[in-house]
Amino acid sequence: MKLCRYGAPGLEKPAAVDATGHLRDLSGVIADLGPAQLSPDSLRKLAKIELQDLPLVQSEPRLGPPFVGTRQFLAIGLNYSDHAHESGMEIPKEPVVFTKAVSCIQGPYDPVVIPRHSQKTDWEVELGVVIGSRASYISESDALRHIAGYCVVNDLSEREFQLERSGTWDKGKGCPTFGPIGPWLVTVDEVDDPQDLSMWLDVNGRRVQTGHTRKMIFGVASLVAYLSQFLTLLPGDIITTGTPPGVGLGQKPLPWYLKPGDVVALGIEKLGEQRQNVLAWSR
């Protein structure tokens, strides 16, 4: 299934995409799409619903984040060897783990705001992995069983905050609007192999990133199992799994970054597309 949430911020309703590509309202079936609805049993029940019998969502409403209740927004750095190379960093021997603030999560078409004093706001198309059942000390062979589905993530980053201000990467990763997710949560039954998905990102119509999940250094199952050795993964948590080359930091002959007025578009095979207008910070 392709699951989503639509409506004004804070007032979203759950929906699913039917066979014709139209939205069907799920609010008469479930209150929302959150941790309880992402469990294997709940998703099996949703999959049995005849979507054509549900109310059709009229017009083209705003899409919010496709699920709520995320308690941990985990991220993996340098997970594509060619991206590590363009960043001037060594290929990691173990996954590089950092966190993004849950407060940065937003819908896939909501505008991105350049942070105050930012000069180096960057883009990153990434595969998001959404946890459906609690995972602690699990094996790699058992890892995929704990996944509810997949989604597109734009792991926006402020490179000066991240790399030049000392300390951890986190402060360059969780600025407001730096976590567009969606448009859909695509359940695992629609993704045969998470290591067989193409991905892309454009800035102002210029293709800057073209990649494929088969080029990950650490695959999805490996990452879920690895993280579970250090923390408990909970339903609704999201793991964003790294980006292919082509970020602003790696542009040649000189890096270049997002500015107000830019438009970012990105997508992943089977998971849909995002689009964000870039705005200046103002308060």
Secondary structure, 3 states (H helix, E strand, C coil): CEEEEECCCCCCEEEEECCCCCEEECCCCCCCCCHHHHCHHHHHHHHCCCHHHCCECCCCCCECCCCCCCCCEEEEECCEHHHHHHCCCCCCCCCEEEECCHHHEECCCCCEECCCCCCCEECCEEEEEEECCCECCCCHHHHHHHEEEEEEEECCEEHHHHHHCCCCCHHHCCCCCCEEECCCEEEHHHCCCCCCCEEEEEECCEEEEEEEHHHECCCHHHHHHHHHCCCCECCCCEEECCCCCCCHHHCCCCCCCCCCCCEEEEEECCCEEEEEEEECCCC
